[in-house]
């Protein structure tokens, strides 16, 4: 496995390759990331995993400076998962000058849920993903379903820009309690680790009510959020949305329950399709 830090070296390594699959990450890897890398190796294709903590998607009050940077460990894990190339650029390599040209996803999709709680977040995500697509020029890119809104936004960006890239979704990987694996889980202490699966449990209960035929969406959302508050969480949102576009739910359409909530110092997100 090669570890590459510059755009020029990566482009030279990928020259004339048409079988390149990309897994974008911010590092501090766990089994969820590694499952995506294994998906990217389908049919013997060349797999590239990027590791870059993108400053454009962090607000000033968020944890950019504290976000774990564990490149040596990450490379060991990637080598064991069959990754071919790790692209780990510096911020100066990715942004040699101020990034004045950016990708602005539509407000109706990007300024709700995660975008409502984190203004500007998806603009930063789309800009760095577009840059990575231009650098790597993959035939396929793999994203996890845990970041459900991000996956949908990237898919629509690729479609609207007519990029020749297949976006593949990887299922959320969970521990034995049901907690979705996340790089930020490391912020949780022991008691919080044991409690953290309550977000997934609340969303599963909410999805069960919908599957049973209930359509009083606001009441269901409020009840799930209140249940989390009673257990010491601070919910940002609990929502039922259409899978296709995260619009308001309609009976008979494929739906998804999404939630984001803070437990102690840690903000967690999760979702359940139905």
Secondary structure, DSSP 4 states (H G I P E B T S, - for coil): -EEE--HHHHHHHHTT---EEEEEE-SS--HHHHHHHHHHTGGG-EEEEEE---GGG--TTSSTTTS---HHHHHHHHHHTT--EEE---HHHH-SS---S-----HHHHSSTHHHHSTTHHHHHHHHHHHHHHHH--SEEEEETTSHHHHHHHHHHHHHTT-S-EEEEEPPPB-TTSPBP-GGGGG--HHHHHHTTHHHHHHHHHHHHHHTT---HHHHHHHHHHHHHHTT-EEEEEEEEETTTS-B--TTS-EEEEEEEEETTEEEEEEEE-
